[in-house]
């Protein structure tokens, strides 16, 4: 094999300024959010004394809300082309809600705060993904989405690490963590305001091709991929249950944020290389591999008897995210033309997000009724079925 030339090396690692800014926004946003996410279930159960079933309802409702909103924000993105404005509204709303976690005194209040936070996520995600898709070619799209996912995972890794430090120094002071999470969130908003430059659109062309919500103007490959992914999501319940499983297996609560650090670091390291791999061999085999990895990891969580295995499984869980999260978005961008990608991203997110509601509620019911092994094993079976359907239908 001939050595790679300097221009090829530069092309390999070069990144559009738009992609770099969006990567940094994701880093600081997830740093902020993931200072909260790993400790919120512990705060609910140990401080507010909330039952596991109620946590499933909170997570299911809030995640489904975000996903439904992605459909409408995606449609609005294609209609008006205002990527930056929609992202600014979404990121701003999410970060304005974070201080209220520190003031909450009941699970109902936490539900409303999480609802507002996810409302913001629902507004911002589709225009962000459409902007990445429109700013890249098919040959480098996996790398771009992989880079954003890597920055997302890096922030998600640093968030629990900061939370661990605060909890260790201030004796499980959950409310202080909530207050401090505001700082990186504000940095993310500032990056959008001062550094993000969006692509200019031809208004005449856009008015002649206004998108419609739904599958009607989107191709069959997109439709079947979305439906199979929706089935997969029915088994992919909230990560809050991973926190509870770690605690259930005997992990000290203050160490759980470090387990999330390990999970997100493995995802961060792998996301860009796996994205580049999908540019070479195609998205489909990478996605199928990701579904099988998920099935194995969730079965492992159900069977784990020791804290040592929980640590290993959190690292392997990062592999699943690297093989699926950015790759799904890149695949949709490949099969849907420009001008419809916001609607397509939103439609996909709405369908998979609607499945998040029953996923978390069913998981909470199975856990309370039969134990964690049954809950995780059911998810593993659904993931295997989704992978087999991807193979059979050759989507």
N, C-alpha and C positions, 0 to 999 in steps of 0.2 A: 504493500500500500504506500502511495506517495505521501510525503509529509504535507501537512496543510499549510498553504501560503498565508502570508500576513494579512492580505485583504480578506481571505476566507475566515481567518480568526476574528478579524474585526467585525465581519458580518455576523459571525456566530454569536458574539456577545453584545453587539450594538442593539440599542433599544430606543424607540421613539420617545421624545420628551413627554408626550401624552401618557405613554405606558409607564414611564418612570414616576411621574407625578401620581398617577392612579395607584401605583404600587405603594408609594409612601403614604397616601391617604388610607389605604387598606391597612398598612402596618400600624399607624397610630390609632385608627378606629378600633382595630381588633385588640391592640394593647389595652385600650380603655375598656372595651366590652368584656374581655377575658380576665380582667381583674375582678369582675363581678360574677361571670357565669359559673366558674368552678365552686365558688363559695355560697352562691345563692341557695342551692338546695340544703346546704348545711345550716345556713341562717334560718331558712324556713322551718326545718325540722327541730333544730336545737334551741333557737331563740323564740320563734313564733309558734312552735309545736304543731306544725301542719302535717297531715297524713300524706303518705306517698301517693295515694289516689288523687288528692287535691293538686299535688305537684304535676301529675300527668295532665290534669285538666288545664292548669295554668300554661304549661308548655305547649300543649296541643292547640289551644285557642290562639295564643300569641303568634306562634309560628304560622298557623294557617292564615291569620289576618295579614301577616307580612306577604305571604305568597299570593293571596288574592289581589292585593294592591299592586303587586308587580305586573299583573296582567294589564291593569289600567294605566300604570305609569309607562309601561312599554308601548302601549297604543298611543299615548300622548307624545312620547318621544318620537315615534315615527311620523306623527301628524305635524308637530311643530318644530322638531329638531333641536329643542333646547336642553341638551345634555347637562350643561353646567348648572342651569337654574334648578332643574329637578334634583340633581345631586346635592346642591347646596341646601335645598329645603329638607331633603331626606336626612342628610348627615347632621344638619343643624337641629332638627327635631329630636333625633335620637340622643344627641349629647345634652340637650336641655333637660331631658327626663332623668338622667343619671343621679343628680343630687337627691332626688326624692326617695331613692332606695334607702338612704340614710335616715329618712324621716318616717318610714313605713312602720306600722304597728300591727298589721293584720295581713292575711294572705289575700284578701280582697283588694287591699291597697297595692300589694305587690303585683297582682294581676293587672290592675289599671296602668301601673308604671311600665310593666313589661309590654302591655298592649301599645302604649304610646311609643316606646322604643322600637318595637317591631313595625309599627306604622311607618316610622321614618325609614326603616330598612326597606319596606315595601315600595316606597317612593323612589329610592336611590338606585336599587340594584339593576333594574332593566336598562335605564339610560347609561349606566356605567359599563355594562357588558356590551351594549350596542356600540358605544364609543370605542371600546377596545376592538371589536370586530371590524368596524368601519375604518380603523386606523392601521389595519394590518392586512397582509396578503395571506392566502391560504397556506403558503409554504412556511410562514413564520408565525401563524396564528397560535399553534400549540405552545410555542415558546413564550409568546406574549401572555396568554392566559395562565401558563405555568408560572411565569414571573410574578404576575399579580397574586396568584394563589400562594407562591412562596413568601411574598411579603405579608400577605394575610396571615399565614401560618406562623411567621416569625413574630408578628405582633401578638398573635394568640398564645405563643410560647412565652413571651416576655411578660404578658399580663399576669398569668398565674405565678410566675417567679416573683414579681413585685408584690402580689397579694400574699405569697408565702412569707416574704420578708416583713411585711407590715404585721401580719398575724403573729409571727414569731416574736417580734420586738414589742408589740403592744397587746399581748395576751388575748388573742382571738377577738380583736376589736373590728368586727365586720363593718360597722358603720364608718370607720375611718377609711377603710378601703374604698367604700362607695364614694366618699367625698374626693379622694385623691384621683379616682378614675376620670374625673372631669378634665384634668389637665391635658392628657394626650388627645382627648376628644376635640378640644378646642384647637389644638395644633392641626388636626386633620381638616377642620373647617377652614382654617387660615390658608392651608395649602391649596384648597379649591378656589378660594377667593382670589389669591394673588398669583398663582402659578399655572392653573389649568387653562389651556387654550383649546377650545373645541373647533372641530372642522366646520367650515362654512358650507351651507346647503343651498341648492338651487330651488328657491321657493316655488317657481313655476312648475318645475317637474314634480315636486312633492304634492302640489295641489291636484295634479292630474292623476296621481296614484295613491289616493288616501287609503290607508290600511283598514281592514275590518277585523274585529275581534273574533277569534275562533279558528277552526281548521280550514274553512272554505277556500281561502287563497294560499294555504300552506300545503306543501306536498305530502304524499303518503308516507315517505320515509320519516319525515318529522312527526307525523301523527302517530305511527306505530312506536317510534322511539319514545315519545312522550308517554304513551299508555304503558309501555313496559317499565319505564322509569317510575311511573306512578305506582305500579304494583310493587316495585322494589321499595318505595318509600313507605308503604304500609308496614313494612317490617323494620324500618329505620327510625326507631323512636328517639326521643330527645337524649342528648348526652348527659342530661341531669341524672339519668338512671345509671350511667357509668360511675358518677360520683357516689351514688348510693350503693352501688355494687362494690366499689372499692372500700367504702366504710364497712359494709356488710362482711367483707372478707377479712377485716381486721386492720386496715390501713389507718394510721393516725390521721385525724382530720387536717392538721396543719401540713401534712405531706401530700395531700391530694392535689393541691395546685402544682406541685412538682411533677406529679404523674401527667398532668395536662401539659406541662412544659416539655416533657419527654415526647409526648404524642405530637405536639405541634412542631417541635424541632425536626422530628423524622419526616413529617409532611413538608416542612419548609425546604429541607435539603433535597428531597426527591422531586418536588413538584415541577421545577423547571426542566431537569433532565428527562422526566417522564413526558412532559409536554413536547420536548424536542423529539423524543422517541416517536410520539404520535404523529409528528410531522413527517417522519420517515416511513413508518410501517402502517399508518392509518389509525384513526381513533377507535374503531370498533374492537379490535383485539385487546387494546389497552383497557377499554371500558369493561369488557367481559372478564378480564383478569381482575379488575377492581371489585366486581360483584362477588367473585369467588373468594377473594381476600377478605371481604366483609363477612361472608358466611363463616369462614374459618375463625375469624377473630371473635365474632359474637358467640359462636359455639364455645370457644375458649372461655369467654367471660361467664357463660352459664355453668361451665364445669370447674372453673378455677377454685382451688381449695386453699391457696396460700397467697400471701401478699406478694411474694416474689413473682408468681405467674401474672398477677395483676399488672405489675410493672412492665413485664415483657409484652403483654397484650396491648397496653397503652402505646408502646412504641410501634407495634405492628398495625395498630389502628391508624396511625399516621400514613402508612403505606396505602391503605384504602383511599384516603382523601387525595393523595398524590395521583392515584390512578383514575380518579373519577371527577373530582370537583371542577378543575379547569378544563379537563378534556371534554366534559359534557357541553360546556359553553362553546368551545372551539368547534365541536361537531355540529351543533346547531347553526353556528355562523357559516360553516361549510355548505350546508344543505339548504339554507334559506338566503335569498338574495338581499342585497343592501336595500334599505327602504322598508323592509318588513322584519328586520332582525329584532327591533325593540318589541314588537308585538309577539314575535315567536318566542323570545326569551321570557316575556311576561306570561304567555300562555303556558309554556313549559313549567315555569315556577308556580303558577296558580294551580295547575293540576297536581304537581308533586307536593305542593304546600297543603292543599286540601287533604291529601292523604296523611299529612303529619298529625292532623287532629285525631283521627281514629287510631293512628299508630301509638301515640303516647297514652291515650285513654285505655286502649286495649292492653298495652304493656303494664300500666298501673294496675289494671284488673287482674291480669295473669300473675303479676308479682304478689299482690295481696292474697290471691286465692290459692295459688299453687307454688309460689316461690320463684326466685330469680332464674333458676335453671330452665323452667318452662318458658318464661318470657323471652329469654335470649335464644333458646333453641327454635322457637317459632319464627323469630326474625331470620335466623340462619336458613331455615327451609325456604322462606319466601325469597331470599336473595338468590339461592341456588335456582329456583324456578325462573326468576327474572333472567339470570344468565343463560339458562337453557333456551328460553324464548328468543333471546338475542341471537343465539347460534342458529336456531331453527329457521327463523324468519329472515336471517341475513340482512338485517336492517343497516 
